[in-house]
Amino acid sequence: MTTITTPAAVTATPAAMPSVHRRALITWLAVYPTITLALALLGPEMGGLPVFVKTLILTVIVVPVSAYLLVPLLMKANQRLAVWARR
């Protein structure tokens, strides 16, 4: 007879995902300020470019910053807030 053991981290239940509405809010909280900042900084330099080029430039900046930096940070903050609120 073979006994299989697994680490506690693997068997622990993952933290509950926030609702789709909360995830949408978190995404918006990451994207809106990033777009606003990018437009404020780059808007004058992009003045004469066609709108599809402006959109390309903005999305090349905003999507990675939001997806890889801001949304994960906001999700962690949301999780900490949820734990704190349960106390």
N, C-alpha and C positions, 0 to 999 in steps of 0.2 A: 504494500500500500504506500502511495506517495502523497506527501503533504505539500501543498503549494501555499507559500506565504507571499503576501504582497505588502509593499510599504504602506504605511498609514496614509501618506499623501495621495496615493493612487485610489484608495478605497474611500477616502473622505468625500462627502457630498460637496459638489461645487456650489459656490455662492449663487443664489438665485439671480437670474438675469432680470434687469429692470423691464418694465412693460414697454411695449413698442412705442407708446406715447412718451415715456420718459427718455427712451433712447433717441427718439426724434428731437426732443428738446435738447438733449446733450449734444447731438450732432449740430443742431442749429447754433447752440452756444459756442461751438468751436468754429463753425464756418462763417457766420455773420461778421464777427470782429476781424477775422483773418481777411475776408474779402474787403471790408472797410479799410483796414490798415494798408493792404496792398494797393487799393485804388488811391488812397491818400498819398502814398509814396510814389507810385508809378503812373498815376493818372496824367500828370502834365507831360511826362516823357512819351506816353502812348497816344497823345492827342490826335495825331494825324494818321494813325493806323486804322485799317478796317476793323469793324467790330469783331469779326471772327478771329482775327489775330490777337486783339485785346483779350478776348475770352480764352484763347489758347494760353497766352502768357499767364493770365490770372489762375487758370485751373492747374497749370504746371506748378505753380507756387502753393495754391490753397489746398489742393487735394492731399499732397503728401504731408504738409504741415498738420492739417486736420486729422488725417487718418492715422498717422504714425506717432504724433506727439500729443495733440490736444484732446482728441476723443479718448485715448487711453487714460490720460491724466484726469479728465472729467469723470470717466467711469470709475476710477479708483476713488475719487472724491465722493462720488455718489454712493459707493459701497460703504465708505467710512461714515457718511452721513446716515445711511440706513442702519448701520450697527449702532451708532450713537443714539438715533431716535428710538430704538428698541429698548434702551436702558430705562 
